[in-house]
Amino acid sequence: MSPFTNIHLNLHLYLFLWSKRVFTSRSTLTVLLLALLLFVCYVIGSIIKRDKLENTFELEDNYGEVEESKLNEHEKSSTNYY
């Protein structure tokens, strides 16, 4: 279950309990704000993780291109000696 689904279900639960007057309005607001904060942290964390993965793939691609260009230069220089 994704965190978004979990938070969504929690919101429904808290709204239901609030309608039954189980919680006071202040505690309900506090819980909803905490759920929102957790969701925002999850979104920011997933964006950071995705960016790190993209940067890792870019570095691997660039490293491969550098190695290939060095190999081509070496092949060109070795053919000049023959």
N, C-alpha and C positions, 0 to 999 in steps of 0.2 A: 504494500500500500504506500503510495507516495505521500510525502509530508503534506502536500496541498490537500489531498483527499482527507487525510487525518485531521487537519485543521478545519476543513469544511464540516466534517462530521462533529467535531468538538463544538463548533459554532452552533450547529443545530441543537446539540445536547444542552448547551448552556442557555440558548434562547428558550428551549422547552422548559428547563428547570426554572428559569427566570419568570416565565409566564405562570408557573405554579407557585411563585413567590418563595422558592427555596433559597435563592440568593438575594441579597440586597443589591441595589443598583450599583453601589460603589464596588463591591467585590466582583460583580459581573463585568463591569467596565475594566477592572484590573485584569481579569482573566482574558478578556477579549484583546486587550492591548498586548499582553504577554504572548498570546497566540499569533498576533500580527507581527510582533517583533521576531518570533521564531521563524515565521514564514519569510520575512525580509532577509534574515540571516541565511536561510537556506538558499534563497535566490541569489544573493551576492556570492555565497560560497560556490554555487554551481557555475556561475559566470566566471569566477576566478579559476576554477578547476578546468573549465572548457578552454579558457585562454592559455593556461599552462600547457595543456595537451596540444593545442594548435601550434604554440611556439616550439614545443619539442619536435613536432613533425617538420616544421619549417627548418629547424636547425639540422635535422637529419638529412633533409633534402639538400640544403646548402652544402653540408659536409660532403655528400656524395658528388655534387657538382664540382666542388673544389678538387676532390681526389681525381675525378675524371679529367679535369682540365690539366692537372699536373701529369697525369698519365699520357695525355695527348702531347704535351710539351716534351716529355721524355722520349716518346716514340719519334717525334720530329727530329729531336737532337741526335738520337741514335742512328737515324737513317742518313743524316748528313755525314757521318763518319765512314759510311760504307761507300 
